[in-house]
């Protein structure tokens, strides 16, 4: 089992996106961008997805996967899951959380059975 953890300041992500709009396209998928922009305050949603990408990347052992290859998708019940290059990563579990100032994510890669 491998674990990845990441925490980011929401204002830092907001500042990066506002200063460098191309960051969105380099890091987030179109569905992720659309999901975040649907919210009145999109910044916590962008930040927690960025933290999730970093946590997954760490859990995978930084194995040649780019941040944009990793995306967060929700199932029919709203539970977050991980897609790698558009395909569901079944052995990866994800937990997301954010407060007013911080966003955090934990990713666990289960051992193959």
N, C-alpha and C positions, 0 to 999 in steps of 0.2 A: 504494500500500500504506500502511496506517495501523497503528500499533502502540500498544498500551496496556499498562502495567505497573503492578502494585500489590503492596505488601507490608504486612501487618498483624501486630500482636502477637496471638498466640492468647489470651493472658490478657485483653487488652482486649475482645475479642469475647465471651469467657466472662463478663466483668464486665457488659457491656452487656446481654446476654441475661438474666442473673440479676436485674439491677436493673429491667429493662424487658422482661418476657416478651412484650409486644405487638410488640417489635422483630422477633421471628421471623416473624409473620404479615405484617408490613409489607415485609419484605425477601426472605424465602425462600418458595418454592412448597411446597405440601404434599409432593410427592415428594422435594424436597431435605431437608425437615425429617425425613421418615421415613428417608431414607438415612442422614443424620447420626446420628440417634438409635439406629440399629441397631448402632452401634459402641460398644465399651466406653468409649472416651474420645471423645465427639462433638465436642469443641471444635476440634481441628485441622481437622475436616471442615467445620464451620460457617465457620471462619476462611478456609480456602482457597476456599470458595465465595463468601464475601464479597469476597475479593481478586479472584476471577475476574469477578464482576459489575462491580467498579470498573474492571478492566482492559478488559473488553469495552466498557463505557460510554465509556472514554477512546478506544479504537480506533474507535468509531462517531462520534466527534466530539461526544459528548454531545447527540445529535440527538433530544431529546424522548422518549427511551426511559427508563422508570423502572427502578430496580434490580430490582423484582419481576417486570418483563417479561422479564428476562434470567435464564435458569436453566442450570445445568450438568447434563448428562445423559451417561451412559456408553453406548458402543455395546456390541455383543456381546463384544468383546475387552477391554472395560474402558477404552478410550480416551475421554478426556473430549471432549465436544462442547458446542456452544452452542445453546440454544433461545431464540428471541425470540418472546414471546407464544405459546409452545407449538409453534412451527414451527422445524424445523432450519435453522440459519443456515449454509449450505454454504460461504460465502466467509470464514467466521471460523474461525481455528485457535486452539487453546487449549493452554497448557502450565501444569500445576499442580505445586506442590511445597510441602512443609512440613517443618519440623524440630521440635524440642521447644518452641521459643519463637516462631517466625515461620512465616507462611504467605505464599506469593507466587504470583502468576499473571501470565502474559504472554498477550495476545491479539493476533493479527495478522489484519487484514481485508485479504484479497487484492483486487487490482484486478479489476473486471469484465472478462471476455474477450469 
